[in-house]
Amino acid sequence: MMNQALTPYEPLLLGILRIVAALVIFSYGTQKIIGFPASQAVPPTGSLPWIAGLFELVAGFLVLVGFQTRIAAFVLFGVMAFAYFLAHAPQGFYPAQNGGVPAILFCFVFLYLAAAGAGPVSLDAALRKT
């Protein structure tokens, strides 16, 4: 019964998932690159965290508006996987203890978006119609 009730909303919920995930990752990018929202430490230009922030900013915006979503989401999937294995996994095996839960969740959300696409409320969908 619940499947039947929610099935019509799948495309809309895909779009909501895409927008929310992209807004959060985009905000990480703005924090690292332009210091907004205010951050105690902005990474030095050209450093690995700064480069990750650049990917989060640019690819996050593309996913947010739904343009070239599959490619941008796949790039973010890689960035998040890299972040997990480089920064979190060396601190311990369990994500709840090594602080890697957000990285893992983002990793697999972006992998899903790379496979599923942007959904109907996106620039990709609008461009397909023309």
TIFILO-868369 format. One record per residue (C-alpha): x, y, z; residue number from 1; chain. Coordinates in Angstrom, 3 decimals, m for minus. Layout:
NODE       east      north         up     k   c
NODE          X          Y          Z   NUM   A
...
! end
This chain:
NODE       east      north         up     k   c
NODE      0.000      0.000      0.000     1   A
NODE      2.774      2.442      0.882     2   A
NODE      4.578      1.656     m2.386     3   A
NODE      1.462      2.541     m4.349     4   A
NODE      1.026      5.771     m2.406     5   A
NODE      4.610      6.969     m2.909     6   A
NODE      5.310      5.747     m6.453     7   A
NODE      3.807      8.803     m8.178     8   A
NODE      6.146     11.025     m6.147     9   A
NODE      9.393      9.234     m7.059    10   A
NODE     10.482     11.760     m9.726    11   A
NODE      9.725     14.706     m7.458    12   A
NODE     11.523     13.110     m4.500    13   A
NODE     14.535     12.412     m6.710    14   A
NODE     14.663     16.120     m7.506    15   A
NODE     14.355     17.047     m3.844    16   A
NODE     17.166     14.657     m2.896    17   A
NODE     19.339     16.158     m5.657    18   A
NODE     18.655     19.735     m4.592    19   A
NODE     19.170     19.178     m0.863    20   A
NODE     22.380     17.160     m1.306    21   A
NODE     23.706     19.724     m3.774    22   A
NODE     22.871     22.666     m1.501    23   A
NODE     24.772     21.102      1.377    24   A
NODE     27.829     20.167     m0.706    25   A
NODE     27.737     23.577     m2.426    26   A
NODE     27.765     25.263      0.989    27   A
NODE     30.886     23.272      1.908    28   A
NODE     32.472     24.605     m1.272    29   A
NODE     31.521     28.219     m0.591    30   A
NODE     32.909     27.896      2.918    31   A
NODE     36.261     26.594      1.654    32   A
NODE     36.615     28.893     m1.354    33   A
NODE     35.023     32.219     m0.358    34   A
NODE     34.758     31.830      3.406    35   A
NODE     30.952     31.940      3.490    36   A
NODE     29.343     31.005      5.752    37   A
NODE     32.051     32.174      8.117    38   A
NODE     34.674     29.584      8.854    39   A
NODE     37.429     29.511     11.431    40   A
NODE     39.896     28.144      8.900    41   A
NODE     39.823     28.657      5.141    42   A
NODE     42.268     26.264      3.474    43   A
NODE     45.240     27.787      1.659    44   A
NODE     44.718     28.307     m2.054    45   A
NODE     45.900     25.297     m4.019    46   A
NODE     45.869     22.920     m1.046    47   A
NODE     44.047     19.594     m1.265    48   A
NODE     41.085     20.805      0.865    49   A
NODE     40.872     23.940     m1.298    50   A
NODE     40.818     21.845     m4.488    51   A
NODE     38.085     19.665     m2.955    52   A
NODE     36.192     22.867     m2.160    53   A
NODE     36.489     23.965     m5.774    54   A
NODE     34.965     20.659     m6.917    55   A
NODE     32.226     21.015     m4.286    56   A
NODE     31.492     24.552     m5.434    57   A
NODE     31.403     23.969     m9.195    58   A
NODE     30.032     20.419     m9.390    59   A
NODE     27.698     21.143     m6.471    60   A
NODE     26.194     24.055     m8.394    61   A
NODE     25.788     21.925    m11.519    62   A
NODE     23.975     19.222     m9.537    63   A
NODE     21.897     21.878     m7.772    64   A
NODE     20.500     23.288    m11.019    65   A
NODE     20.416     19.864    m12.663    66   A
NODE     22.831     20.569    m15.526    67   A
NODE     25.101     17.734    m16.681    68   A
NODE     23.985     16.075    m13.462    69   A
NODE     25.272     12.584    m14.147    70   A
NODE     28.812     13.788    m14.845    71   A
NODE     28.891     16.308    m11.985    72   A
NODE     27.429     13.807     m9.523    73   A
NODE     29.980     11.189    m10.583    74   A
NODE     32.781     13.695     m9.975    75   A
NODE     31.366     14.455     m6.516    76   A
NODE     31.068     10.720     m5.830    77   A
NODE     34.797     10.445     m6.474    78   A
NODE     35.638     13.503     m4.388    79   A
NODE     33.673     12.143     m1.426    80   A
NODE     35.186      8.656     m1.738    81   A
NODE     38.648     10.198     m1.909    82   A
NODE     37.874     12.390      1.112    83   A
NODE     36.726      9.398      3.113    84   A
NODE     39.730      7.216      2.373    85   A
NODE     42.267     10.026      2.653    86   A
NODE     40.968     11.900      5.700    87   A
NODE     38.698      9.602      7.665    88   A
NODE     39.629      5.949      7.163    89   A
NODE     43.178      6.390      8.556    90   A
NODE     41.616      7.575     11.847    91   A
NODE     39.807      4.278     12.419    92   A
NODE     37.641      1.627     10.799    93   A
NODE     34.205      2.736     11.991    94   A
NODE     32.674      5.811     10.331    95   A
NODE     30.890      6.850     13.526    96   A
NODE     34.278      7.055     15.233    97   A
NODE     36.415      8.480     12.424    98   A
NODE     34.014     11.307     11.491    99   A
NODE     33.401      9.930      8.018   100   A
NODE     29.633      9.446      8.084   101   A
NODE     28.842     12.553      5.977   102   A
NODE     31.504     11.637      3.414   103   A
NODE     30.138      8.094      3.025   104   A
NODE     26.533      9.260      2.765   105   A
NODE     27.406     11.947      0.210   106   A
NODE     29.498      9.435     m1.709   107   A
NODE     26.592      7.064     m2.219   108   A
NODE     23.956      9.755     m2.734   109   A
NODE     26.052     11.191     m5.567   110   A
NODE     26.655      7.716     m6.998   111   A
NODE     22.878      7.220     m7.036   112   A
NODE     22.365     10.604     m8.726   113   A
NODE     25.006      9.725    m11.321   114   A
NODE     22.969      6.616    m12.167   115   A
NODE     19.455      8.068    m11.799   116   A
NODE     20.005     11.493    m13.333   117   A
NODE     18.540     14.798    m12.274   118   A
NODE     14.834     14.074    m12.418   119   A
NODE     12.101     16.110    m14.075   120   A
NODE     12.738     19.416    m12.301   121   A
NODE     16.145     20.229    m13.762   122   A
NODE     17.944     21.949    m16.599   123   A
NODE     18.788     18.543    m18.034   124   A
NODE     15.067     17.714    m18.321   125   A
NODE     14.260     21.139    m19.752   126   A
NODE     16.990     20.813    m22.385   127   A
NODE     15.774     17.332    m23.350   128   A
NODE     12.319     18.748    m24.077   129   A
NODE     13.678     21.280    m26.585   130   A
! end
